[in-house]
Amino acid sequence: MTSAQQRAELQRRIWQIADDVRGSVDGWDFKQYVLGTLFYRFISEDFANYIENEDDSIDYATLPDEVITPEIKDDIIKTKGYFIFPSQLFANIATNANKNDRLNTDLANIFTAIESSANGYPSEPDIKGLFTDFDTTSNRLGNTVVDKNSRLAAVIKGVAELDFGSFQNSQIDLFGDAYEFLISNYAANAGKSGGEFFTPQHVSKLIAQLAMHKQTSVNKIYDPAAGSGSLLLQAKKHFEAHIIEEGFFGQEINHTTYNLARMNMFLHNINYDKFNIALGNTLLNPQFSDEKPFDAIVSNPPYSVKWIGSDDPTLINDERFAPAGVLAPKSKADFAFVLHALSYLSSKGRAAIVCFPGIFYRGGAEQKIRQYLVDNNYVETVISLAPNLFFGTSIAVNILVLSKHKADNTTQFIDASELFKKETNNNILKDEHITQIMQVFDSKEAIEHFAKTVESSAIAANDYNLAVSSYVEAKDTRKIIPIHQLNAELKTTVAKIDQLRTEIDAIVAEIDLPALSAVRQSRQEEN
């Protein structure tokens, strides 16, 4: 089976499980149970795999818990970051799930034990609270314990029956792909809320390539609005693991999404010591000021979200915002995220940020921030994308590429709005579209109706407008008709009209109007 066939079959089966089992529970609410169960199976099998590889004669699932000494447990936690006893493994719970009248409480206890196993170890912040959203006592699962256990057992059975085969022999990232597929499908069906935490793979691929372009190695990669971690994971997927030396960093404000991001890291075989996902408000309580600078920054922050802005007078002195001399508007925090990313960017790196198009041409504080960016030569490229590429919004967004190592005082503008393929309810970027964008990004070549590089002085003269349409002329797709051809067509049309009028006059002339009037009079008298 090819990788494409394997992936398609896996996706078909896992979505069928998710759809069949949830019943009357809203899919958006139910996603935590499907994703959580998938994660529980993954870490169980990954954990057992780790121990069995140390000794081929061991079948970890069959061992009694009592054989695990404190010394063994301590040593394993230092490496894996957590511990699971044999009796707690997914496989052993799945075996009797349908008959276990304490299933919901057993699961709750197991999840608590897995999280608690990291207490006091370096991995504690990465493990703590991972299963918080997998609430086995929630009424969303049913009104009675029997109902709850029945639905939980059905989810466990469905996930248990998925044939992931051997990790080593698989042609795809089985767990990671299944997890990402589920997240993207829930996002696609959740409307606006879906787009808030998941960037589609095809867009993520472009953003990751822009941020890491021509860097043979980066110290670490950072996403200040991490969502479910999809942007960070694209960097791992498309570049050799060793290129990212110190790992993956991100911050997320939503607690549920923060847990998804951490799970997603584990599911893509990024160990706890290679990622650091923090919970909190990036603009008001940034968590990684001690880790900066970063050689690569990727981000799809929320569009035009409100923030405290000038209502907090201390923010103008914040080292992230002070250089611009003005704060982003309270009703539109877009440029606050941009300035935050710029502050965390290294002198050799790039930041690729998805932006709402309005920030590139509006006046006021946003214009002053654009002036700061242009005058200090930080804007490398602005790319306008096609509409309807993201879940929950049809907006044609832009990508802003920032750099602190530009060789000249120019800014590149790329109009990629015509590069897309229509697919179901959304458009997508195909690999050839991404290649086309990356080629012109690299060459900085001027291509009529597609790409143009502009001197900073020209941008300043244009009120620091950074809208792509102000510099790249759109192709006129109207059909051009020569004037002589148009005159000939008009002459022919007029002749046809004249001929039709002549024929109508002839027909009317042949009609005997007096005779017709007599017939009408006769009928009236009869009535």
Salt bridges, closest charged atoms under 4 A:
GLU9 OE2 - ARG12 NH2 2.91
ASP19 OD1 - ARG22 NE 3.56
ASP29 OD1 - ARG140 NH1 3.66
GLU45 OE2 - ARG41 NE 2.51
ASP46 OD2 - LYS80 NZ 2.68
ASP74 OD2 - LYS78 NZ 3.11
ASP106 OD1 - ARG102 NH2 3.66
ASP173 OD2 - HIS268 NE2 3.53
ASP177 OD2 - ARG7 NE 2.45
GLU180 OE1 - HIS268 NE2 3.31
GLU246 OE1 - LYS220 NZ 3.59
GLU291 OE1 - LYS220 NZ 3.02
ASP295 OD2 - LYS348 NZ 3.70
ASP311 OD1 - LYS330 NZ 3.18
ASP318 OD2 - ARG320 NH2 2.90
GLU319 OE2 - LYS292 NZ 2.79
GLU366 OE1 - ARG362 NE 2.67
GLU380 OE1 - ARG350 NE 2.69
GLU380 OE2 - LYS444 NZ 3.06
ASP431 OD1 - LYS205 NZ 2.79
GLU432 OE2 - LYS430 NZ 3.19
ASP442 OD1 - HIS213 NE2 3.04
ASP442 OD1 - LYS214 NZ 2.91
GLU448 OE2 - HIS449 NE2 3.47
ASP476 OD2 - ARG478 NH2 2.79
